[in-house]
Amino acid sequence: MHDPAARQIAFVNIAHVFTHYGLLILATAVLGMVDQAPAAFGQEYGPILALGTGMFVLYGLGSLPMGWLAARFGRKAMMAGFFLGTGGAMMLAGLADRPLTLGLALALMGAFSAIYHPIGTAMLVEAAAAAPGGKVGRAVGINGAFGNMGVALAPVVTALAAARLGWHWAFVLPGALSVLVGLAWLREPAFDAARAAAGAKPFPEIPAAVVRRAVTVLLTIAAVSGLVFNAFTLLIPKLMEERLADSPDLLPVVGMLAFLATLCGGVTQFTVGRMIDRYTLKRVFLPLALVQLPCLALLSVVQGWLVLPLAGLMAASIFGQVTVNETMTARYVAPALRVKLYSIRFTIGFLGAAAASPLIGLLHEATGGLAAALLVLAGFGAVTFLCALAFPDRPEELQPELWAQPQAQAGLAPAE
């Protein structure tokens, strides 16, 4: 792979795998910990899962200063910090022998994981715009599929590692792999973003009212979707255990069922990535948002194998929506402001995500099941649909030269 832009995209995609994989190890490892280490961590699902709260809080808050840190130290150094720091923290988590040390190691992992989204997404969009054809939507879709691969692999690989080797190795093995990739990244020449930007088409002048509307919706969606995304991916292993495989001996089966459900999201992200290069974002977003409320409401009551297709449909919706949200920023925000907006957006989104772990843990402990948590998420799914209705539907997204026309500058969509 001789193209610098393609190599940068490849490393960013791999980083996306590690980001979501690492954040979800605990969600499945906890099922092994209650059986393998009850003396150290107890036998209750909720309190152990809540140890990940610090990880998600720092994952969210840490996104905010990333624009400033990238300007000071450079994006290449920041991504090196991501690979090495996240991997090292994963290994520390695997060596933990009591709740406090595990919680601290997870929090450290969350702090380093915060580097990826604001920095990596901006690097991805820049490199994709510089590549032949400039298909940003396709690149974002593929990148989203890599992130979903991390989400899908986390439960199945963690379950197998915990069952065969012990829960410690479920953290140590991916941590060591992340460090190795980080060492490879240090040998990679820095991508010349300035030269790439010089060869790309200039960003159009979009009316301020349209940008304000898009950004307002985007930041609202960030808070809501952050909670729904994280809560759903955290509860999938427990949902499969409660509804389909409730024996401790079936832990690998639980992981495989969770993998099958989230695999639907990866397929959707790739498809959505291709669609948003041909259709406006709103027309892709609306159908994805429409299914969340009924899906989550049904999941709160159904039992047996019907859970699997419903979980798959929900995964397709929330992961496909991520691809749409990433492209919103690329289409409506000028390149010079993207890292800052990504930092703000991901901070808002990840703070919403940080609430997911204690929310699920507390509701599960209070009710003895996941029905209440799923109904709460259904309410947030309704808010997501309202956001999709409010987002601009502008044909200029696909033909940026139309923004220069008088009706576009007046904030009116040209006749189709």
N, C-alpha and C positions, 0 to 999 in steps of 0.2 A: 504494500500500500504506500505509494510514493507521494500522493497528494496530501499536503499538510492539512488542508481543510478536512479531508476524509479521515485522517488519523486523529485529529482533534475530536471529530464527531464520535469516532469509535471509543476513545477514552471517556468522553462525556457519557456515552451510553452505558459503558461498564460501570461508571460511578453511580449511575441511576439505579442499576441492579443492587449494588451494595447498600445504597441509601435505604431503600425500602425493605430489603432483606434484613438488614441489621435491626431496624426499628420493630420488626415483627417476630424476632426470635423468641422473645419472652412470652408472646401470646400462646405459643405451642409448647415451649420448654416448661412452662408452669404446670402443664398436665403431667410431665414426667417428674418435676420437682416435688409435687405433693406426694408422690409414691416413693421416690428415691431418697429424698432428704427431708422427711417430715420433722425431724428433730431440729434442723437448722432453720427451716423456712415455714413450718406449720403445714397443715393439711387443708387450708381454705383457699379456694381459687381467687376470690376477690382481693384479699390483702396482698397476695404475692403479685397479682397483676398490677395493683396500685403502685408497686415499686417502680414502675415505668413512668410515673407521672413527671418526675424531674427530668427524665430523658426528653419527653415531649415538650415540656415547658422551655428548656434550653434550646431544643430544636426550633421552637418558634421564635423566642426572643433573640436567639443568636443570628437569625436572618437579617435583623434590622441594621447592624453595623457593617454588613458584608460589602456594601458599595464603597464605604470609606476604606475598609481594610484592603479591598482589591486595588483601589487607587494608590494606596500606600505601599503595598508589598507586591502587587502584580497578580494577575489571575492564575498564572502557572504555579506560583508559590502557594497560593490559596488551595488549589486543587491537590497539590502535593500534601498539604496539611490535612486535607480531607481523607485521602487514601491512608496515610500513615497514622493519623490520629484516630480515625474511626476504627481501623484494624487493631491498633494497640488497645483501645478501650474495650473492644469486643473480647480480646484475650483476657483482659483484667476481669471482665464480668464472669468469664468462665472459671476464673480462679477464686471467685468470691465464696466465702464459707458462712456468711450470715447476711441478713437483710440489709443492714446499713452499707456494707461494702458493695453488695450487688447494686443497691440503689445509686451509690456514688459512681460506680463504673458505668452504669447505664446513663446517668446524667452527663458524664464526660463524653460518652459516645454521641448523645444527642447534640452536645455543643459542637463537636466536629462535623456531625452530619448536617448541621445548619449551613455549612459552606456550600453544599452542592446546588440547591435549587436557584438561589439568586445568581451565583457565579456560573454554574454549569449551564443553566438555561440560556443566559445571555451569550455565552460562548457558542452554544449550539446554534442559536438563531443567526449569529454573525457568520459562522462557518457555513451554514446551509445557504445563506444568501450569497456567499462568495462562490459556492459550488456551481458547476454547469447546470443551467436550468433554473436555479434558485427556488426549488420547491420547498419552501419553509414548512408548509403544512405536512407534507410527506415526511420530512425529517423529524418534526415534532411528534408525529404519529408513531414513527419507528422508535424514537426515544421513549415515548410513553409505553410502548410495548416492552421495552427493556426494563423499565421501572416495574411494570406489571409482572414481568418474569421474576423479579426479586420478590414481589408480593406472593406470587404463586409458588415459588420454590421454597420460601421460608417455612411454611408449615410442613411440607412433605419431607424436606431434608432435615429440618430440626427434629421432627418426629422419629425419623429413622436413626439419626445420630443419638438422640436421647435414649431410644429403646435399645440400640445395639452397643453403644459406647458409654452412655451416661450423659446427663444433661450438660455437664461442663464442656464436653467436646462440641456441643451444638453452638457454643459461642467461640471457642478457640479456633476451630478449623476455618470458618469464614473470615475470622480476624486475621489469621496468618495469610490467607489468600489476598486480602485487601492490601496488606503491607507489601506483598510481592508485586502487585500491580502498581502500587505507589512508587516502588523503586524503578520499575520500567518507565513510569511517567517522568521521573526525574531525568531520564536519558533522552526524552523527546524534546526536539527543538521547539522553542516558543512559536506559536502561530502569529503571523504578522497581521493583526486585526486592522491596522490603519491602511495597509496596502489592499486588503480585501475590501474594505469600505470604499476605497477610491475607485475600484472597478465595478461597484454595485450601483444600481439605479438610486437616484436621490429619493429620500423619504418625502412623500407628498405633504402639502400644507392642508391639514384637515381642520374644518371649522371647530373653534373652541367649544361650542355648545355640544357638538357631537362627541368630542373627546371626553368632556365632563360626564356626559351620560354613560358612555362606555366604561369609563374608569369607576364611576359610582357603582354601577352594576357589578363590575369585576371585583371590587373590594367587598361588596356585600356577599357575593357568591363565595369569596375566599373564606369568610368566617363560617358560613353554613356548610360548604362542601368540605372544608377541613375537618369539621366534626364528623360529618356523615362518612367520609372516606376512611378516616382513622378508626372510628367506632366499628364500622362494618368489617374492615379487615382484621381488627382485633378479635371480634366475636365469632368469626367464621369457624375456627377450630372448635370452640366450645359449643356452637350451634350444631355442628356435625356430631359431636360427642353426645349431646343431650337427645337429639332427635333420631340419630342413625346408628351410633356405635358407642354404647355407654359402658363398655368394659375396659379397664386399664390395659388389658392385653391387646386391645384393638387400637392403640395409639398410632401405629403406622397407617392404619386404615383411615383414621380421622384426618391425618395429614394428607393422604391421597385424595380424600373427598374435598377437603379445602382447596387443594391444588386444582382439581377439576373445575370447581366453581370459579376460582379467580382466573383460570386460563381463558374463560370467556371474555374477561376484560381485556386481555392482551390482544386477542383477535379483533375485538371492537376498536381498540386504539389504532391499530394499523389501518383498519377500514376507514375510521373517522379521519385519520390523517390524510388519506387520499381524497375523501369527500370534501374537506374544507379547502382544498385547492380548486374545487369546481363549484361549490355552493357557498352562499353567505353563512356566516357563523350561526346566526339565529336559526336558520332553517335546518341546521344539523343539531343544534343544541335543544330545540323544543321537543323533538321526539325522545331524546335521551332523558330529559327532565320529567317528561310526562309519566314515565313508568315507575318512578321512585316511590311515590306515596302508596299506590296499590300493592306494589311488590313487598314493601316493608310491612304493610298492614297484614298481608296474607302470611308472611313469614312469622308473624307473632303468634299465629294460631295453628298452622299446619304441622302435621307430623309425618314421619316416614320419608319415602323417597321423593315425594313432591317437593321437599325442601331443596333438593339439589338443582332442578331447573330454575326455581325461583331465585335461589342464591346466585346462579349463573347469570340470570337476566339482570339482577341488581348489580352484580360486578360489572357487567357490560355497560350499564348506565353510568356508574360512578367513574369508571376508568375512561370511558369514552368522553365524558364531560371534562376530565383533566386535560385531554388533548385540545379540546375547544378553548378552555380557559387559558392555556399557554399561548395559543395563537391570537387570542384577543389582544394581549399586550403587544405582540409583534406587529399587528395590523393598525393599532390606533395610537401607539406611543413611539415617538422618535427614538432612534438608537441611543442618543446621548443620555436619555432619561430612563432607559429600560432597566439598567441594573438597580437604580434607586427604587423604581416602581416594583420591580421583582422583589426587592428587599422588603418593602412595605407590605406588598401583597402576601408574600409567604409568611411574614411575621404574623399578620392577622389570621391567615389560614392555619398556621401551626399552633397559634394560641387556642383556636377552636379545636384543633386536633388534640391539644394537651388535655382538654376537658374530657376526652373520650374515655381514657383509661379509668379515672375515678368514677365517671358516670356509669360505665358498665359494671364496674366492681361493686359500687354501692347499690345499684338497682338489682343486681343479681343477688347480693347478700340479703337485701330487704325482701325480695319476692321469691327467691329460690329458683328463678328461671330467667330467660332472656326476653320474654314477651313484653314486659314493660319497657325495656331498653329499645326494642324494635319499634314500639308505638311512638316513643319520643322521637326516634330518628325519622319516622314517617311524617311527623309534623315539620321537621326541617326539610324533608323532601318536598313538601308543599311550598315552602319558601323558595326553594331552588327553582321550581316551576314558575313562580311569579317573577323571579329574576330573569328567566329565559324570555318571558313575555316582554319585559321592559328593555331588553338589549336592542340596539339599533339593527335594522335590517337594510344594509346599504350595498347596492351593487358595485359601488366604488371600491369595496374591499378586494374584488377580483380584477378590477381595472383601475388602478390607482391614478391613471392620467385623468379620469373623470372628475377627480376632486377639484381640478382647476377650472371646471365649468361653472358659470355663474349660479345655476340652481344648486349645485353642491356647496358652493361657498356660502349660500344663504341658509344652508342647513336642510335643504330639501332634497329628497332622493329623485334623480332623473327618472323619467318615464321608461318603463321596461317594455 
